Amino acid sequence: MVKTAVELCGITLDNPVMAASGTFGYGAEFAELYDINILGSFSFKGTTAQERFGNPTPRIAETSSGMLNAVGLQNPGVKKVLSHELPEMKKFFKKKVMANISGFSVEEYIEICEALNDEEAIGWYEINISCPNVHGGGMAFGTDETLAALVTREVKKVAKKPIIIKLSPNVTDIKKIAAACEQAGADGLSLINTLMGMRIDLKTRKPLLANRTGGLSGKAIFPVALRMVYDVYEAVSIPIVGLGGISSAEDVIEMMLAGACAVQIGTANLTDPYICRDIINSLPEIMEKYGISDIKEIIGGAH
């Protein structure tokens, strides 16, 4: 019998597979299809201090091997998350969940963390400093190592949960930013977020997305994500959650060999709502195929 359990910042996961923020909501829709307690965990929808409608439509566009999104952090705000979304989630999900936190200022990140600090269902904070689809915040923090370190340091002062900084791939050297976050007190790192991209409508001859640009995700970005996880693993000593285009158990193993101790599955949930369940169910067989008896022993194995 193979062992699939891993540890993320002191919390044990039954398996390394998590659903990524923005593609799984608060789990309710997926819980109607299967028992989502099979997941290692999931990262719930990016939360801001105030309710956000998000960007104008159209804000989703398909590509040949993925998708572009410019949703713009649509969410009900932290108060509604606490009063409604999390109580509802606890009815069908019994494990620790990851809270994805987004902000437009250092003060907003702090405010949200303080609001969520006493929520027992939350195991980790995923501090999103890398969203490319909002203005006046988001990715701006994740593309500057000084600002990334500032957010990390200030959030760490107030957070009662481990903080995992979600990094942007839209940078020259992700290793420097990862190292700066580690030095500032990050407990872990999550990478990568989406790559900047766009599509043009041939009929109107204008950008297809109302936001003009959006974040590219899906299978197309897996090799980029894999390379960045590999590089960051050699630059830091804190745990890494790997994501970007994962859509099979083989991808999970590949990402863990690069250095991830857990993974997140995002866009694949939108094309196949059973993908996380199916990957978890197939993982033991794929591990046996490649002679892996304990999955945590392969973390960083490609180095």
ZADO-1210 file (C-alpha; in nm, 4 decimals, padded with zeros to 6 digits):
<atoms>
<atom x="00.0000" y="00.0000" z="00.0000" code="MET" pos="1"/>
<atom x="00.1540" y="00.3299" z="-00.1073" code="VAL" pos="2"/>
<atom x="00.1594" y="00.6335" z="00.1202" code="LYS" pos="3"/>
<atom x="00.0134" y="00.9568" z="-00.0194" code="THR" pos="4"/>
<atom x="00.0195" y="01.1789" z="00.2906" code="ALA" pos="5"/>
<atom x="00.2291" y="01.4974" z="00.2898" code="VAL" pos="6"/>
<atom x="00.2830" y="01.7843" z="00.5297" code="GLU" pos="7"/>
<atom x="00.2294" y="02.1513" z="00.4515" code="LEU" pos="8"/>
<atom x="00.3549" y="02.3982" z="00.7126" code="CYS" pos="9"/>
<atom x="00.2927" y="02.1577" z="00.9982" code="GLY" pos="10"/>
<atom x="-00.0482" y="02.0354" z="00.8815" code="ILE" pos="11"/>
<atom x="-00.0830" y="01.6826" z="00.7425" code="THR" pos="12"/>
<atom x="-00.2726" y="01.6321" z="00.4163" code="LEU" pos="13"/>
<atom x="-00.4090" y="01.2899" z="00.3212" code="ASP" pos="14"/>
<atom x="-00.2676" y="01.3516" z="-00.0255" code="ASN" pos="15"/>
<atom x="-00.0920" y="01.6427" z="-00.1994" code="PRO" pos="16"/>
<atom x="-00.3846" y="01.7402" z="-00.4231" code="VAL" pos="17"/>
<atom x="-00.5618" y="02.0694" z="-00.3552" code="MET" pos="18"/>
<atom x="-00.8033" y="02.2716" z="-00.5679" code="ALA" pos="19"/>
<atom x="-00.6786" y="02.6181" z="-00.6603" code="ALA" pos="20"/>
<atom x="-00.8419" y="02.9437" z="-00.5631" code="SER" pos="21"/>
<atom x="-01.0778" y="03.0950" z="-00.8157" code="GLY" pos="22"/>
<atom x="-01.1709" y="02.7624" z="-00.9736" code="THR" pos="23"/>
<atom x="-01.3428" y="02.5907" z="-00.6816" code="PHE" pos="24"/>
<atom x="-01.5436" y="02.8670" z="-00.5147" code="GLY" pos="25"/>
<atom x="-01.6145" y="02.7581" z="-00.1576" code="TYR" pos="26"/>
<atom x="-01.6603" y="02.3958" z="-00.2656" code="GLY" pos="27"/>
<atom x="-02.0401" y="02.3870" z="-00.2618" code="ALA" pos="28"/>
<atom x="-02.0966" y="02.3188" z="-00.6320" code="GLU" pos="29"/>
<atom x="-01.8369" y="02.0411" z="-00.6370" code="PHE" pos="30"/>
<atom x="-01.9712" y="01.8890" z="-00.3150" code="ALA" pos="31"/>
<atom x="-02.2950" y="01.8218" z="-00.5028" code="GLU" pos="32"/>
<atom x="-02.0995" y="01.6009" z="-00.7437" code="LEU" pos="33"/>
<atom x="-01.8681" y="01.4062" z="-00.5110" code="TYR" pos="34"/>
<atom x="-01.7382" y="01.3988" z="-00.1539" code="ASP" pos="35"/>
<atom x="-01.4747" y="01.6720" z="-00.1661" code="ILE" pos="36"/>
<atom x="-01.3234" y="01.5483" z="00.1605" code="ASN" pos="37"/>
<atom x="-01.1164" y="01.3274" z="-00.0686" code="ILE" pos="38"/>
<atom x="-00.9059" y="01.6390" z="-00.1376" code="LEU" pos="39"/>
<atom x="-00.5936" y="01.7182" z="00.0564" code="GLY" pos="40"/>
<atom x="-00.7562" y="02.0618" z="00.0883" code="SER" pos="41"/>
<atom x="-00.8602" y="02.3519" z="-00.1313" code="PHE" pos="42"/>
<atom x="-00.7930" y="02.7227" z="-00.1518" code="SER" pos="43"/>
<atom x="-01.1171" y="02.9159" z="-00.1476" code="PHE" pos="44"/>
<atom x="-01.2090" y="03.2125" z="-00.3641" code="LYS" pos="45"/>
<atom x="-00.9786" y="03.5139" z="-00.3348" code="GLY" pos="46"/>
<atom x="-01.1087" y="03.7364" z="-00.0551" code="THR" pos="47"/>
<atom x="-01.0837" y="04.1140" z="-00.0269" code="THR" pos="48"/>
<atom x="-01.1920" y="04.3407" z="00.2570" code="ALA" pos="49"/>
<atom x="-01.4970" y="04.4680" z="00.0701" code="GLN" pos="50"/>
<atom x="-01.7336" y="04.2969" z="-00.1717" code="GLU" pos="51"/>
<atom x="-01.6151" y="04.3143" z="-00.5332" code="ARG" pos="52"/>
<atom x="-01.8154" y="04.2632" z="-00.8500" code="PHE" pos="53"/>
<atom x="-01.4950" y="04.2214" z="-01.0480" code="GLY" pos="54"/>
<atom x="-01.4100" y="04.3382" z="-01.3980" code="ASN" pos="55"/>
<atom x="-01.6614" y="04.4138" z="-01.6733" code="PRO" pos="56"/>
<atom x="-01.7511" y="04.1378" z="-01.9185" code="THR" pos="57"/>
<atom x="-01.6379" y="03.9666" z="-02.1323" code="PRO" pos="58"/>
<atom x="-01.3755" y="03.8434" z="-01.8891" code="ARG" pos="59"/>
<atom x="-01.3134" y="03.4842" z="-01.9998" code="ILE" pos="60"/>
<atom x="-01.1577" y="03.3750" z="-02.3290" code="ALA" pos="61"/>
<atom x="-01.0541" y="03.0307" z="-02.4461" code="GLU" pos="62"/>
<atom x="-00.7177" y="02.9505" z="-02.6015" code="THR" pos="63"/>
<atom x="-00.6027" y="02.6401" z="-02.7845" code="SER" pos="64"/>
<atom x="-00.4482" y="02.4894" z="-02.4711" code="SER" pos="65"/>
<atom x="-00.5903" y="02.6838" z="-02.1807" code="GLY" pos="66"/>
<atom x="-00.7883" y="02.9954" z="-02.1028" code="MET" pos="67"/>
<atom x="-00.7559" y="03.3637" z="-02.0261" code="LEU" pos="68"/>
<atom x="-00.9392" y="03.5169" z="-01.7346" code="ASN" pos="69"/>
<atom x="-00.9807" y="03.8725" z="-01.6165" code="ALA" pos="70"/>
<atom x="-01.2467" y="03.8089" z="-01.3521" code="VAL" pos="71"/>
<atom x="-01.0928" y="04.0674" z="-01.1224" code="GLY" pos="72"/>
<atom x="-01.1340" y="03.9062" z="-00.7794" code="LEU" pos="73"/>
<atom x="-01.5132" y="03.8955" z="-00.7689" code="GLN" pos="74"/>
<atom x="-01.6021" y="03.7933" z="-00.4123" code="ASN" pos="75"/>
<atom x="-01.8516" y="03.8766" z="-00.1352" code="PRO" pos="76"/>
<atom x="-01.5970" y="04.0398" z="00.0991" code="GLY" pos="77"/>
<atom x="-01.4455" y="03.9052" z="00.4196" code="VAL" pos="78"/>
<atom x="-01.7484" y="03.9734" z="00.6437" code="LYS" pos="79"/>
<atom x="-01.9784" y="03.7681" z="00.4198" code="LYS" pos="80"/>
<atom x="-01.7178" y="03.4937" z="00.3958" code="VAL" pos="81"/>
<atom x="-01.7163" y="03.4696" z="00.7754" code="LEU" pos="82"/>
<atom x="-02.0900" y="03.5005" z="00.8270" code="SER" pos="83"/>
<atom x="-02.2136" y="03.2826" z="00.5403" code="HIS" pos="84"/>
<atom x="-01.9604" y="03.1078" z="00.3156" code="GLU" pos="85"/>
<atom x="-01.7498" y="02.9372" z="00.5833" code="LEU" pos="86"/>
<atom x="-02.0457" y="02.8197" z="00.7979" code="PRO" pos="87"/>
<atom x="-02.1999" y="02.6675" z="00.4846" code="GLU" pos="88"/>
<atom x="-01.8681" y="02.5116" z="00.3819" code="MET" pos="89"/>
<atom x="-01.8295" y="02.3387" z="00.7187" code="LYS" pos="90"/>
<atom x="-02.1458" y="02.1403" z="00.6477" code="LYS" pos="91"/>
<atom x="-01.9737" y="01.9400" z="00.3744" code="PHE" pos="92"/>
<atom x="-01.5958" y="01.9916" z="00.4177" code="PHE" pos="93"/>
<atom x="-01.4377" y="01.8698" z="00.7397" code="LYS" pos="94"/>
<atom x="-01.0690" y="01.9405" z="00.6767" code="LYS" pos="95"/>
<atom x="-00.8602" y="02.2542" z="00.7072" code="LYS" pos="96"/>
<atom x="-00.9102" y="02.4932" z="00.4165" code="VAL" pos="97"/>
<atom x="-00.6716" y="02.7488" z="00.2684" code="MET" pos="98"/>
<atom x="-00.7862" y="03.1118" z="00.2691" code="ALA" pos="99"/>
<atom x="-00.6722" y="03.3029" z="-00.0390" code="ASN" pos="100"/>
<atom x="-00.6311" y="03.6677" z="00.0581" code="ILE" pos="101"/>
<atom x="-00.5993" y="03.9538" z="-00.1884" code="SER" pos="102"/>
<atom x="-00.5434" y="04.3203" z="-00.1162" code="GLY" pos="103"/>
<atom x="-00.4858" y="04.6606" z="-00.2705" code="PHE" pos="104"/>
<atom x="-00.2677" y="04.7783" z="00.0168" code="SER" pos="105"/>
<atom x="-00.0611" y="04.6299" z="00.2960" code="VAL" pos="106"/>
<atom x="-00.3280" y="04.7498" z="00.5380" code="GLU" pos="107"/>
<atom x="-00.5966" y="04.5508" z="00.3543" code="GLU" pos="108"/>
<atom x="-00.3984" y="04.2263" z="00.3744" code="TYR" pos="109"/>
<atom x="-00.3566" y="04.2870" z="00.7485" code="ILE" pos="110"/>
<atom x="-00.7257" y="04.3671" z="00.7951" code="GLU" pos="111"/>
<atom x="-00.8375" y="04.0444" z="00.6287" code="ILE" pos="112"/>
<atom x="-00.5917" y="03.8271" z="00.8200" code="CYS" pos="113"/>
<atom x="-00.7014" y="03.9770" z="01.1495" code="GLU" pos="114"/>
<atom x="-01.0662" y="03.9165" z="01.0589" code="ALA" pos="115"/>
<atom x="-01.0002" y="03.5493" z="00.9773" code="LEU" pos="116"/>
<atom x="-00.7502" y="03.4722" z="01.2529" code="ASN" pos="117"/>
<atom x="-00.9951" y="03.2998" z="01.4882" code="ASP" pos="118"/>
<atom x="-01.1638" y="03.0867" z="01.2211" code="GLU" pos="119"/>
<atom x="-01.0716" y="02.7275" z="01.3107" code="GLU" pos="120"/>
<atom x="-01.1579" y="02.5896" z="00.9680" code="ALA" pos="121"/>
<atom x="-00.8721" y="02.7846" z="00.8098" code="ILE" pos="122"/>
<atom x="-00.5360" y="02.6107" z="00.8146" code="GLY" pos="123"/>
<atom x="-00.3260" y="02.8503" z="00.6053" code="TRP" pos="124"/>
<atom x="-00.3363" y="03.1958" z="00.4520" code="TYR" pos="125"/>
<atom x="-00.2453" y="03.2062" z="00.0835" code="GLU" pos="126"/>
<atom x="-00.1368" y="03.5680" z="00.0398" code="ILE" pos="127"/>
<atom x="-00.2021" y="03.6553" z="-00.3228" code="ASN" pos="128"/>
<atom x="00.0493" y="03.9194" z="-00.4304" code="ILE" pos="129"/>
<atom x="00.0287" y="03.8111" z="-00.7923" code="SER" pos="130"/>
<atom x="-00.3165" y="03.8708" z="-00.9431" code="CYS" pos="131"/>
<atom x="-00.2635" y="04.0237" z="-01.2903" code="PRO" pos="132"/>
<atom x="-00.6254" y="04.1268" z="-01.3431" code="ASN" pos="133"/>
<atom x="-00.6767" y="04.4138" z="-01.0991" code="VAL" pos="134"/>
<atom x="-00.5446" y="04.7671" z="-01.0951" code="HIS" pos="135"/>
<atom x="-00.3886" y="04.9451" z="-00.7999" code="GLY" pos="136"/>
<atom x="-00.2624" y="04.6347" z="-00.6237" code="GLY" pos="137"/>
<atom x="-00.2453" y="04.2647" z="-00.6910" code="GLY" pos="138"/>
<atom x="00.0514" y="04.1840" z="-00.9111" code="MET" pos="139"/>
<atom x="00.2296" y="04.5112" z="-00.8274" code="ALA" pos="140"/>
<atom x="00.3335" y="04.3630" z="-00.4916" code="PHE" pos="141"/>
<atom x="00.4514" y="04.0393" z="-00.6486" code="GLY" pos="142"/>
<atom x="00.6797" y="04.1887" z="-00.9125" code="THR" pos="143"/>
<atom x="00.8938" y="04.3910" z="-00.6704" code="ASP" pos="144"/>
<atom x="01.1028" y="04.2002" z="-00.4164" code="GLU" pos="145"/>
<atom x="01.0983" y="04.4927" z="-00.1704" code="THR" pos="146"/>
<atom x="00.7189" y="04.5198" z="-00.1795" code="LEU" pos="147"/>
<atom x="00.6782" y="04.1420" z="-00.1666" code="ALA" pos="148"/>
<atom x="00.8942" y="04.1315" z="00.1435" code="ALA" pos="149"/>
<atom x="00.7030" y="04.4231" z="00.2962" code="LEU" pos="150"/>
<atom x="00.3658" y="04.2499" z="00.2592" code="VAL" pos="151"/>
<atom x="00.5116" y="03.9256" z="00.3947" code="THR" pos="152"/>
<atom x="00.6714" y="04.0926" z="00.6947" code="ARG" pos="153"/>
<atom x="00.3651" y="04.2943" z="00.7942" code="GLU" pos="154"/>
<atom x="00.1196" y="04.0072" z="00.7471" code="VAL" pos="155"/>
<atom x="00.3447" y="03.7730" z="00.9431" code="LYS" pos="156"/>
<atom x="00.3244" y="04.0095" z="01.2410" code="LYS" pos="157"/>
<atom x="-00.0519" y="03.9610" z="01.2768" code="VAL" pos="158"/>
<atom x="-00.1258" y="03.6210" z="01.1197" code="ALA" pos="159"/>
<atom x="-00.2181" y="03.3341" z="01.3514" code="LYS" pos="160"/>
<atom x="-00.1944" y="03.0867" z="01.0623" code="LYS" pos="161"/>
<atom x="00.1023" y="02.9883" z="00.8439" code="PRO" pos="162"/>
<atom x="00.1352" y="03.2332" z="00.5540" code="ILE" pos="163"/>
<atom x="00.1995" y="03.1028" z="00.2042" code="ILE" pos="164"/>
<atom x="00.2910" y="03.3768" z="-00.0428" code="ILE" pos="165"/>
<atom x="00.1498" y="03.3271" z="-00.3931" code="LYS" pos="166"/>
<atom x="00.4066" y="03.4428" z="-00.6469" code="LEU" pos="167"/>
<atom x="00.3727" y="03.5915" z="-00.9936" code="SER" pos="168"/>
<atom x="00.5479" y="03.4368" z="-01.2955" code="PRO" pos="169"/>
<atom x="00.5444" y="03.7766" z="-01.4687" code="ASN" pos="170"/>
<atom x="00.8888" y="03.8681" z="-01.3395" code="VAL" pos="171"/>
<atom x="01.2499" y="03.8514" z="-01.4554" code="THR" pos="172"/>
<atom x="01.3796" y="03.6418" z="-01.1652" code="ASP" pos="173"/>
<atom x="01.1238" y="03.4668" z="-00.9451" code="ILE" pos="174"/>
<atom x="01.4024" y="03.3234" z="-00.7282" code="LYS" pos="175"/>
<atom x="01.4927" y="03.6671" z="-00.5898" code="LYS" pos="176"/>
<atom x="01.1334" y="03.7406" z="-00.4923" code="ILE" pos="177"/>
<atom x="01.0922" y="03.3958" z="-00.3380" code="ALA" pos="178"/>
<atom x="01.4087" y="03.4433" z="-00.1314" code="ALA" pos="179"/>
<atom x="01.2956" y="03.7898" z="-00.0205" code="ALA" pos="180"/>
<atom x="00.9642" y="03.6468" z="00.1004" code="CYS" pos="181"/>
<atom x="01.1407" y="03.3686" z="00.2888" code="GLU" pos="182"/>
<atom x="01.3728" y="03.6173" z="00.4576" code="GLN" pos="183"/>
<atom x="01.0714" y="03.8300" z="00.5537" code="ALA" pos="184"/>
<atom x="00.9101" y="03.5373" z="00.7358" code="GLY" pos="185"/>
<atom x="00.6998" y="03.3455" z="00.4831" code="ALA" pos="186"/>
<atom x="00.6116" y="02.9945" z="00.5977" code="ASP" pos="187"/>
<atom x="00.5693" y="02.8710" z="00.2413" code="GLY" pos="188"/>
<atom x="00.5313" y="02.9742" z="-00.1212" code="LEU" pos="189"/>
<atom x="00.2659" y="02.9057" z="-00.3832" code="SER" pos="190"/>
<atom x="00.3566" y="02.9278" z="-00.7517" code="LEU" pos="191"/>
<atom x="00.2729" y="03.0084" z="-01.0169" code="ILE" pos="192"/>
<atom x="-00.0166" y="03.2410" z="-01.0763" code="ASN" pos="193"/>
<atom x="-00.1281" y="03.3117" z="-01.4323" code="THR" pos="194"/>
<atom x="00.0845" y="03.4507" z="-01.7143" code="LEU" pos="195"/>
<atom x="-00.0193" y="03.7756" z="-01.8801" code="MET" pos="196"/>
<atom x="-00.1858" y="03.7247" z="-02.2178" code="GLY" pos="197"/>
<atom x="-00.4531" y="03.8514" z="-02.4541" code="MET" pos="198"/>
<atom x="-00.6729" y="03.7640" z="-02.7527" code="ARG" pos="199"/>
<atom x="-00.8034" y="03.9882" z="-03.0305" code="ILE" pos="200"/>
<atom x="-01.1500" y="03.9533" z="-03.1855" code="ASP" pos="201"/>
<atom x="-01.1051" y="03.9362" z="-03.5636" code="LEU" pos="202"/>
<atom x="-01.4520" y="04.0781" z="-03.6307" code="LYS" pos="203"/>
<atom x="-01.4248" y="04.3849" z="-03.4082" code="THR" pos="204"/>
<atom x="-01.0439" y="04.4055" z="-03.4344" code="ARG" pos="205"/>
<atom x="-01.0314" y="04.4844" z="-03.0655" code="LYS" pos="206"/>
<atom x="-00.9126" y="04.2926" z="-02.7601" code="PRO" pos="207"/>
<atom x="-01.1590" y="04.0168" z="-02.6767" code="LEU" pos="208"/>
<atom x="-01.1448" y="04.0816" z="-02.3019" code="LEU" pos="209"/>
<atom x="-01.2979" y="04.4016" z="-02.1672" code="ALA" pos="210"/>
<atom x="-00.9906" y="04.4304" z="-01.9430" code="ASN" pos="211"/>
<atom x="-00.7754" y="04.4011" z="-02.2589" code="ARG" pos="212"/>
<atom x="-00.5382" y="04.1506" z="-02.0962" code="THR" pos="213"/>
<atom x="-00.5973" y="03.8496" z="-01.8759" code="GLY" pos="214"/>
<atom x="-00.4204" y="03.5675" z="-01.6985" code="GLY" pos="215"/>
<atom x="-00.3298" y="03.2631" z="-01.9062" code="LEU" pos="216"/>
<atom x="-00.3813" y="02.9307" z="-01.7278" code="SER" pos="217"/>
<atom x="-00.4253" y="02.5681" z="-01.8239" code="GLY" pos="218"/>
<atom x="-00.2035" y="02.3019" z="-01.9796" code="LYS" pos="219"/>
<atom x="-00.0047" y="02.5567" z="-02.1798" code="ALA" pos="220"/>
<atom x="00.1675" y="02.6935" z="-01.8701" code="ILE" pos="221"/>
<atom x="00.2669" y="02.3641" z="-01.7047" code="PHE" pos="222"/>
<atom x="00.6269" y="02.3614" z="-01.8353" code="PRO" pos="223"/>
<atom x="00.6728" y="02.7215" z="-01.7208" code="VAL" pos="224"/>
<atom x="00.5327" y="02.6458" z="-01.3763" code="ALA" pos="225"/>
<atom x="00.7469" y="02.3345" z="-01.3469" code="LEU" pos="226"/>
<atom x="01.0639" y="02.5270" z="-01.4316" code="ARG" pos="227"/>
<atom x="00.9844" y="02.8000" z="-01.1807" code="MET" pos="228"/>
<atom x="00.9088" y="02.5528" z="-00.9009" code="VAL" pos="229"/>
<atom x="01.2377" y="02.3781" z="-00.9805" code="TYR" pos="230"/>
<atom x="01.4305" y="02.7068" z="-00.9664" code="ASP" pos="231"/>
<atom x="01.2633" y="02.8308" z="-00.6480" code="VAL" pos="232"/>
<atom x="01.3226" y="02.4977" z="-00.4723" code="TYR" pos="233"/>
<atom x="01.6952" y="02.5620" z="-00.5077" code="GLU" pos="234"/>
<atom x="01.6625" y="02.9193" z="-00.3784" code="ALA" pos="235"/>
<atom x="01.4591" y="02.8628" z="-00.0592" code="VAL" pos="236"/>
<atom x="01.4174" y="02.6089" z="00.2203" code="SER" pos="237"/>
<atom x="01.0451" y="02.6602" z="00.2917" code="ILE" pos="238"/>
<atom x="00.7630" y="02.4425" z="00.1487" code="PRO" pos="239"/>
<atom x="00.6366" y="02.5055" z="-00.2042" code="ILE" pos="240"/>
<atom x="00.2848" y="02.4507" z="-00.3372" code="VAL" pos="241"/>
<atom x="00.3126" y="02.3968" z="-00.7123" code="GLY" pos="242"/>
<atom x="00.0401" y="02.4920" z="-00.9568" code="LEU" pos="243"/>
<atom x="-00.0064" y="02.5775" z="-01.3196" code="GLY" pos="244"/>
<atom x="-00.1579" y="02.3480" z="-01.5789" code="GLY" pos="245"/>
<atom x="-00.1682" y="02.0299" z="-01.3706" code="ILE" pos="246"/>
<atom x="-00.4229" y="01.7852" z="-01.5119" code="SER" pos="247"/>
<atom x="-00.3056" y="01.4308" z="-01.4311" code="SER" pos="248"/>
<atom x="-00.1466" y="01.2203" z="-01.1580" code="ALA" pos="249"/>
<atom x="00.1697" y="01.2140" z="-01.3679" code="GLU" pos="250"/>
<atom x="00.1761" y="01.5938" z="-01.3589" code="ASP" pos="251"/>
<atom x="00.1445" y="01.5828" z="-00.9797" code="VAL" pos="252"/>
<atom x="00.4472" y="01.3561" z="-00.9513" code="ILE" pos="253"/>
<atom x="00.6465" y="01.5664" z="-01.1964" code="GLU" pos="254"/>
<atom x="00.5704" y="01.8834" z="-01.0001" code="MET" pos="255"/>
<atom x="00.6716" y="01.7173" z="-00.6740" code="MET" pos="256"/>
<atom x="00.9970" y="01.5933" z="-00.8251" code="LEU" pos="257"/>
<atom x="01.0647" y="01.9571" z="-00.9166" code="ALA" pos="258"/>
<atom x="01.0241" y="02.0528" z="-00.5507" code="GLY" pos="259"/>
<atom x="00.6581" y="02.0967" z="-00.4598" code="ALA" pos="260"/>
<atom x="00.5348" y="01.9330" z="-00.1384" code="CYS" pos="261"/>
<atom x="00.1722" y="01.9809" z="-00.2491" code="ALA" pos="262"/>
<atom x="-00.0015" y="02.0904" z="-00.5680" code="VAL" pos="263"/>
<atom x="-00.3094" y="02.2840" z="-00.6711" code="GLN" pos="264"/>
<atom x="-00.5346" y="02.2085" z="-00.9665" code="ILE" pos="265"/>
<atom x="-00.7090" y="02.5059" z="-01.1190" code="GLY" pos="266"/>
<atom x="-00.8322" y="02.5431" z="-01.4761" code="THR" pos="267"/>
<atom x="-00.8815" y="02.1683" z="-01.5189" code="ALA" pos="268"/>
<atom x="-01.1699" y="02.1927" z="-01.2682" code="ASN" pos="269"/>
<atom x="-01.3569" y="02.4122" z="-01.5135" code="LEU" pos="270"/>
<atom x="-01.3413" y="02.1608" z="-01.7964" code="THR" pos="271"/>
<atom x="-01.3822" y="01.8480" z="-01.5836" code="ASP" pos="272"/>
<atom x="-01.5395" y="01.9024" z="-01.2397" code="PRO" pos="273"/>
<atom x="-01.4316" y="01.5512" z="-01.1327" code="TYR" pos="274"/>
<atom x="-01.0637" y="01.6033" z="-01.2184" code="ILE" pos="275"/>
<atom x="-00.9354" y="01.6395" z="-00.8607" code="CYS" pos="276"/>
<atom x="-01.1238" y="01.3290" z="-00.7476" code="ARG" pos="277"/>
<atom x="-01.0009" y="01.1272" z="-01.0448" code="ASP" pos="278"/>
<atom x="-00.6385" y="01.2340" z="-01.0021" code="ILE" pos="279"/>
<atom x="-00.6451" y="01.1417" z="-00.6324" code="ILE" pos="280"/>
<atom x="-00.8003" y="00.8032" z="-00.7096" code="ASN" pos="281"/>
<atom x="-00.5423" y="00.7283" z="-00.9792" code="SER" pos="282"/>
<atom x="-00.2419" y="00.8519" z="-00.7819" code="LEU" pos="283"/>
<atom x="-00.1645" y="00.5226" z="-00.5977" code="PRO" pos="284"/>
<atom x="-00.1596" y="00.3280" z="-00.9250" code="GLU" pos="285"/>
<atom x="00.0694" y="00.5822" z="-01.0922" code="ILE" pos="286"/>
<atom x="00.2969" y="00.5818" z="-00.7873" code="MET" pos="287"/>
<atom x="00.3260" y="00.2032" z="-00.8074" code="GLU" pos="288"/>
<atom x="00.3996" y="00.2277" z="-01.1796" code="LYS" pos="289"/>
<atom x="00.7028" y="00.4456" z="-01.1085" code="TYR" pos="290"/>
<atom x="00.8163" y="00.2583" z="-00.7991" code="GLY" pos="291"/>
<atom x="00.7104" y="00.5235" z="-00.5466" code="ILE" pos="292"/>
<atom x="00.6047" y="00.3827" z="-00.2095" code="SER" pos="293"/>
<atom x="00.5873" y="00.7109" z="-00.0155" code="ASP" pos="294"/>
<atom x="00.5096" y="01.0252" z="-00.2133" code="ILE" pos="295"/>
<atom x="00.6697" y="01.2663" z="00.0297" code="LYS" pos="296"/>
<atom x="01.0055" y="01.0997" z="-00.0346" code="GLU" pos="297"/>
<atom x="01.0104" y="01.2212" z="-00.3971" code="ILE" pos="298"/>
<atom x="00.9826" y="01.5928" z="-00.3109" code="ILE" pos="299"/>
<atom x="01.2710" y="01.7626" z="-00.4910" code="GLY" pos="300"/>
<atom x="01.3851" y="01.4284" z="-00.6292" code="GLY" pos="301"/>
<atom x="01.4768" y="01.5750" z="-00.9691" code="ALA" pos="302"/>
<atom x="01.7563" y="01.7756" z="-00.8067" code="HIS" pos="303"/>
</atoms>
